[in-house]
Amino acid sequence: MLNVQTETKLTYWPCGCIYTGAHTIGVGHCNLFSNRLFNFTGKGDQDPSLNPTYANLLKTKCQSLSDTTTTVEMDSDSSSSFDNDYYSILLQNKGLFQSDAALLTAKVSRNIVNELTKQDKFFTEFGQSMKRMGAIQVLTGSDGEIRTKCSAVNS
């Protein structure tokens, strides 16, 4: 990620925090985060950074590590609205994915998350970040690919 940021003049501000604000809309499949509920360190434990009440709610929906069909709203309060609520629930330790929770582990990103709880700030910064991302040189033809799964290169 550092290479991409350097080459495209993107900074930690948009890449580390702004783009994850898109998690305010949509759902996540249980198998993509259930390790946080059932086997975080490989010992059958729960991610200690996850809000315990929220974790218990998630366990009622996702009942195993291998559940690939059940989905859960990424923003439990407003998953069908594009808003800044994602950042508010993140500060309550209710980020669905481990990558969400990671934003709270460093002081600089936690401070940015706090800033983005302001609706106007989020809308302004998200819009600017999308403009910057749009300036990234897109790979086409055999130089690039559209991933069938976001988190992995196609095989």
C-alpha positions in Angstrom: 0.0 0.0 0.0 2.9 2.4 0.7 4.1 2.0 -2.9 0.7 2.8 -4.3 0.4 5.8 -2.0 3.8 7.2 -3.0 3.4 6.6 -6.7 -0.1 8.1 -6.8 0.3 10.9 -4.3 -2.4 9.4 -2.0 -1.8 9.9 1.7 -2.7 8.0 4.8 -5.7 10.3 5.3 -7.7 9.0 2.3 -6.4 5.5 2.1 -6.4 4.6 5.7 -9.7 6.0 6.8 -11.8 7.7 4.2 -12.3 4.8 1.8 -13.4 2.5 4.6 -16.3 4.9 5.1 -17.8 3.1 2.1 -18.5 0.3 4.6 -21.5 2.5 5.6 -23.4 0.8 2.8 -23.9 -2.9 2.3 -23.3 -6.2 3.9 -20.5 -8.6 4.7 -20.6 -12.4 4.5 -20.1 -14.2 7.8 -17.1 -16.2 6.6 -15.2 -12.9 6.1 -15.2 -11.9 9.7 -16.4 -14.8 11.8 -12.9 -15.6 12.9 -13.2 -12.5 15.1 -16.1 -14.2 16.8 -15.0 -17.8 17.1 -11.3 -18.2 16.6 -9.4 -14.9 16.7 -6.0 -16.3 17.8 -6.6 -19.9 16.8 -7.7 -20.9 20.3 -11.4 -20.6 19.9 -11.5 -17.1 21.3 -13.2 -13.8 20.4 -11.4 -10.6 19.2 -11.0 -8.6 22.4 -11.3 -5.3 20.5 -14.8 -6.2 19.4 -17.7 -4.8 21.5 -18.9 -7.8 23.5 -22.6 -7.0 23.1 -22.1 -6.5 19.3 -20.2 -9.8 19.1 -23.0 -11.6 20.9 -25.5 -10.2 18.3 -23.2 -11.2 15.5 -23.0 -14.8 16.9 -26.8 -15.1 16.7 -26.6 -14.4 12.9 -23.3 -16.1 12.1 -23.1 -19.4 13.8 -19.9 -20.9 12.4 -16.6 -20.0 10.7 -17.7 -21.7 7.5 -21.0 -19.8 6.9 -20.7 -18.5 3.4 -24.3 -17.6 2.8 -25.4 -15.4 5.7 -24.8 -11.7 5.5 -24.7 -8.9 8.1 -25.0 -5.2 7.6 -21.5 -3.5 7.7 -23.0 -0.4 9.3 -25.5 -1.8 11.8 -27.3 1.5 12.2 -27.8 2.7 8.7 -26.6 0.2 6.1 -28.8 1.5 3.3 -27.8 5.2 3.8 -24.6 6.9 2.7 -23.6 8.7 5.8 -20.9 9.1 8.4 -22.5 6.6 10.9 -19.8 4.0 10.1 -17.3 6.1 12.1 -19.6 6.5 15.1 -20.1 2.7 15.4 -16.4 2.2 14.8 -15.7 4.2 17.9 -18.0 1.9 19.8 -15.8 -1.0 18.7 -18.5 -2.3 16.3 -16.4 -2.4 13.2 -17.4 -5.6 11.4 -14.0 -6.4 9.8 -10.6 -6.6 11.4 -9.5 -3.9 9.0 -12.1 -1.6 10.4 -11.0 -2.2 14.0 -7.4 -1.6 12.9 -8.2 2.1 12.3 -8.5 2.5 16.0 -5.1 1.0 16.9 -3.0 4.0 15.9 -3.4 7.5 17.4 -3.3 9.3 14.0 -6.0 7.1 12.4 -8.1 7.2 15.6 -8.0 11.0 15.5 -9.1 10.9 11.8 -11.9 8.6 12.6 -13.0 11.1 15.3 -13.0 13.9 12.7 -15.0 11.9 10.3 -17.9 11.5 12.7 -18.8 15.0 11.5 -21.1 14.5 8.6 -19.9 17.6 6.6 -16.3 16.6 7.1 -16.9 13.0 5.9 -18.8 14.1 2.8 -16.1 16.7 1.8 -13.2 14.3 2.4 -14.9 11.3 0.8 -15.6 13.3 -2.3 -12.0 14.6 -2.5 -10.7 11.1 -2.0 -12.8 9.7 -4.8 -11.4 12.5 -7.1 -7.9 11.5 -6.1 -8.6 7.9 -6.6 -10.1 8.6 -10.0 -6.7 10.1 -11.0 -4.9 6.7 -10.5 -3.8 5.2 -13.7 -6.0 2.3 -14.5 -4.4 -0.9 -15.7 -6.2 -2.3 -18.8 -6.1 -5.3 -21.0 -3.5 -7.9 -19.8 -1.9 -5.4 -17.5 -4.8 -5.5 -15.1 -7.8 -7.5 -13.9 -11.2 -7.1 -12.3 -11.0 -9.2 -9.1 -13.8 -11.6 -8.5 -13.1 -11.4 -4.8 -11.8 -8.0 -3.6 -9.3 -9.4 -1.1 -7.5 -11.7 -3.5 -5.8 -11.7 -6.9 -7.7 -13.9 -9.4 -6.1 -17.3 -9.8 
